[in-house]
Amino acid sequence: MLRHEGNAIVRERKGPTELPNEDRKKIYKNEDTRTDAKTITFVFLSLLLDLFAFTMILPLLPSLMDYYSREENQENSLYSTLLQAVRSFQKLTGAPDRFVSVLFGGALGSMYSFLQFLTSPIVGSLSDAYGRKPMLLICLTGIAASHALWSLAETFLIFVVARFIGGLSKANVSLCMAIVTDASTEKTRARGMALVGLAFSVAFIVGPLCGAWFAKTSDITNGPWGERPALYALFLSIANIALVAFCLPETLAKEKRAPVSFTLYKTVDFVSPWHLLNFTAVENLSHYQKKVLSKLGLIYFLYLFVYSGLEFTITFLTHHNFKYTAMQQGKMFLVIGLIMAVLQGGAARRLGTKSAEVAARVSVALTPFAFLCIALAALSNPPFLAPLIWLWTGLVLYALSTAFAVSCMTSIGANRAPGAARGAVLGTLRSLGALARAAGPLLTSSVYWYSGAAITYAIGSLILIIPTVMLFRLKT
């Protein structure tokens, strides 16, 4: 449109309401896309802050156990009582004395995962009723409280209570996945889930390095040991709360929310493995959706049950068979994390709905081969290649499969869930994964010390064929 300004004629820009309908739709669609991209970026940053604090404690656990062992080993305390239970388990499985602290850390990790199993589906359903942002802020506040309590943990009891609160509050990851799902379309959902996976990869590269620095620069002879890293984790958690409170918008509109009514029977649906596998507690699902999600949930659980157990024992194998030091193991996980980060930051972000399903099937199919290579590495004289080459072949395949498997299966689940039940569906999947990660390492470590590494990984690789075949046969 032309108009006069003095002696000049200028072209007047049209506002959105003056444009034809098609042009207006394009403008609004582009604005929505930019808003959704910002939302997913804020979710990515929130996960980074949370996971930096979460992964930082991993290399600190052995030193923390040494500190509490020195302070409370001879006392009538929670540490000495639990240590006796872990030693009994160690004797039952035949684990060497030098791995008692590893089994102790594994027991704490199993407790943490079990608490996530209890809370993830409940929090997910509450978010479907009350919105994502309020529930996410509650979870992040609980995580911050756990870090604050950790900074005051002069006794092992306080440290365990801090971990207990942190485990109960860890439903924030499934909530972030629900937000990504809300803020994306079916075509872009796999890319959003890939960003979630990328946050894990980056955090598992940076977080443990920060923890290792704290372990190296701290004197465990002076208590309360762990105060500095705990305060650092608390600072990250407070920054995360501020980010979510002031930058992250609510992604579930009120008209799309589902009513919630909790009864004792309903609560059983949220914590019973059988009901979780059948998605009984999730409402607004059609018969076909429930059938597909039930099959996917079983695949997801079986895969992570075996996978997490074999993953947990890799450090045992590299330490016992290859004499890896803690620093060498750190470098090993650094390489794995870099491979995953490159894949999740590149290829995985470009996946659409169909390509995500293909990636899920291929990555799950690679996992048995990965652990079969590691089984061969555990032999003293493996065929064709040296043990170290078999080990790194398996670890590279492991990194390739890990980069896609869980995030792509989660994307399949999100695509099959209606908007009003998306939080409950993702919370249920997260809960099944947490249950698998709680039980898998305990069972696998028992088999490992009864039968040896080679047999354990060979059996695990054979069992992993079952979820692989099931996923290929799944009709979505």
C-alpha angles and dihedrals in degrees: 000000000000125000137173123251106181106303093340130090115215133183113246117217116232121236120231092261092055095053125091116271095256093052091047091052091052092051094049091044091052090048091050091048092052091048092050091048090053091049092052090047091054090049089052091051091047091052091048092054092046096045094045087060093041098050094042091076094056098084090037096061097084091050091045090052090050090052095050091041091056093044101041110016094104096038131089091252141131090261095055091046094051091043090059090052092049091048089053089053089046092054091047093053097036095239115168118253093249091064097056091100090049091054089046090053089046090054090052090048091051090052090051092050092045091055090052087052090057098047108032099078093041093051090044091055092046089053089054087057104035103024135266100263100057092049092045091053090050091052093047091049089054091050091050090050090052091053091047090052090047090057088058095044103126088151131046090239091063090046091053091048088052091052089046092055090045092052092050090050097047094098086099090094094060089044090054089051089051090051091050089050092049092049097048139062127232089264095051100034096092089053091053092049089049088058088054088053090046090055089055092049095049092045092050089054099046103028099059090045089056089047091049089052091052090048091050096046098042129083110225090195088074120067154253079043115196096037094120098051090041092055090047089052089048091053090052091048093051090049088051092053090051091048093052095041097051106025111028115082125212107264101190111074117218093243090058096051123110124227115248129210120176122204131162090258091050091050090055088056089059097051104031110099091212093053091044091053089052094043088231094158094053113095130198093043122136119226090256093048092049091049093051094043093048091055091045091049091053091048091047092050096046092046095050093040092061096030096052092048093052090043091052093054097048090090089053091052096047092046097045102036102027100029092232115179122220089262092052090050089050090054089048092056090043090059091046091049093049092052091049093046093051092049096044093044092048122022099019093055091058095055121119127199097280096037089052089057090050091048091050092053095045094046093048089048090054093056098075089051090049094055093040088059089050089050089055089048089058091062118094092224109021120183123262099354139045117262093250092053091049089049096053092042087056093045093052091049088046091054092047093052095042091053092065114014105080098032093048093047088049089051090053090052093048092050091054095050125088116237094252092056101034096104092050092048094050091042090053092050090047090049092051089050091050091050090050091049090049096052103028099068093047093052095041094049089053092053090044094058095039098048107016134248099284095054092043094053093041091053091045093051090051093050091049088063088072098064088039093058091042092053093049089051094046112112109209 
